Structures are given as C-alpha cells and as structure tokens.
C-alpha cells in the first residue's frame, strides 16, 4: 500500500488568481504568468514558457488581503522552482518555494 506524498508546505495556501511577472536571472528571461494559489512561503503558477526545476526566480505580484492583514500589497519574491507540471492546454504549472519576500512601496500618482 502506498502512502500519500508528504505535504511540505509550511503555511496554508490561499486560492488566488493574480498576474505575476517572472524574471529568471540565469537565462535573462522575463515571463508572465498567473497564480493558482499562494502563501507567504510558496506559490503555484501557470506560465506559457517552460521553467526548469531548480531555477531561481524573482517574481513581482500583488498579494491578496488574506495574506497581508487586510490590504492588497505589491511584493517582490525570490524563489526556487521545486516542481514543474506539463498541462494539456499548453501551459506549464510551476511550484516554487519562496525564500524571501519584500513589500514594495506604493507609487502615488
């Protein structure tokens, strides 16, 4: 009998569909994607370009109020890709572990 895979998440994931800008320094790539769910320690997103497992990423996105004590916040995250899934509709699923998250200052207009 097989046992279920251990859940390595350190915090609860919030289902959230928000746009994300992704930079992969090792390939000088700039991509866009959309989150499926996220927490302060991890993210799962979809993108049309393949990202290799083990890649280091920098991502900019808006965290939903559920993760920021009531207000949406722009953040910049440094993360490592831990899993990549192929999807039938041409998008790749990317699971990443967030190492660092900085809140970005609001831009007043």
C-alpha positions in Angstrom: 0.0 0.0 0.0 1.4 3.4 -0.9 1.3 6.3 1.4 0.4 9.8 0.2 3.2 12.2 -0.5 4.2 14.3 2.4 2.9 17.9 2.2 6.0 20.1 2.6 4.1 23.4 2.9 4.9 25.4 6.0 1.7 27.6 5.7 -1.8 27.4 4.3 -2.2 28.2 0.6 -4.8 30.7 -0.4 -6.5 30.1 -3.8 -5.8 33.3 -5.8 -5.6 34.1 -9.5 -3.4 37.2 -9.8 -1.0 38.1 -12.6 2.7 37.7 -11.9 5.9 38.9 -13.6 8.7 36.4 -13.5 12.4 37.0 -14.0 14.9 34.2 -14.3 18.3 35.7 -13.9 20.3 32.7 -15.2 18.6 33.0 -18.6 17.8 36.7 -18.6 14.2 35.7 -19.2 11.2 37.9 -18.3 7.9 36.0 -18.4 4.3 36.5 -17.3 2.1 34.1 -15.5 -0.9 33.7 -13.3 -1.1 32.2 -9.8 -3.3 29.3 -8.9 -2.6 29.5 -5.2 0.0 31.1 -2.9 1.2 31.6 0.7 4.0 33.5 2.3 6.3 30.5 1.8 5.2 29.1 -1.6 3.5 29.7 -4.9 1.9 27.7 -7.7 1.5 29.4 -11.0 0.9 28.8 -14.7 3.1 30.2 -17.5 3.3 29.5 -21.2 7.1 29.1 -21.1 9.0 26.2 -19.6 10.9 26.9 -16.4 13.3 24.2 -15.2 13.2 22.6 -11.8 15.8 24.2 -9.6 15.7 27.6 -11.4 16.0 30.7 -9.2 13.2 33.2 -9.9 12.3 36.8 -9.0 8.6 37.4 -9.1 6.5 40.6 -8.7 2.8 40.3 -7.8 0.0 41.6 -5.7 -0.6 39.6 -2.5 -4.3 39.3 -1.7 -5.7 40.8 1.6 -5.9 37.3 3.1 -2.1 37.2 3.3 -1.4 40.8 4.3 -3.7 41.5 7.2 -6.4 43.2 5.1 -4.8 45.2 2.3 -3.5 44.2 -1.1 0.3 44.6 -1.3 2.8 44.6 -4.2 5.7 42.3 -3.3 8.9 41.1 -4.9 9.8 37.5 -4.1 12.9 35.4 -4.6 12.0 31.7 -5.0 13.3 28.3 -6.2 11.4 26.1 -8.5 10.6 22.8 -6.8 8.3 21.2 -9.4 7.2 21.7 -13.0 4.0 20.1 -14.4 3.0 20.0 -18.1 -0.6 20.8 -18.9 -2.6 19.7 -22.0 -3.6 23.3 -22.9 0.0 24.4 -23.4 0.7 26.0 -20.0 3.2 24.8 -17.5 2.4 24.5 -13.8 5.3 25.8 -11.7 5.6 25.2 -7.9 8.2 27.3 -6.2 9.4 27.8 -2.6 9.7 31.4 -1.6 12.9 32.3 0.2 12.5 36.0 0.6 9.6 38.4 0.1 9.9 42.2 0.2 6.9 44.6 0.3 7.3 47.2 -2.5 6.5 50.8 -1.7 3.2 52.2 -3.0 3.5 54.5 -6.0 1.4 57.6 -5.5 0.1 59.2 -8.7 
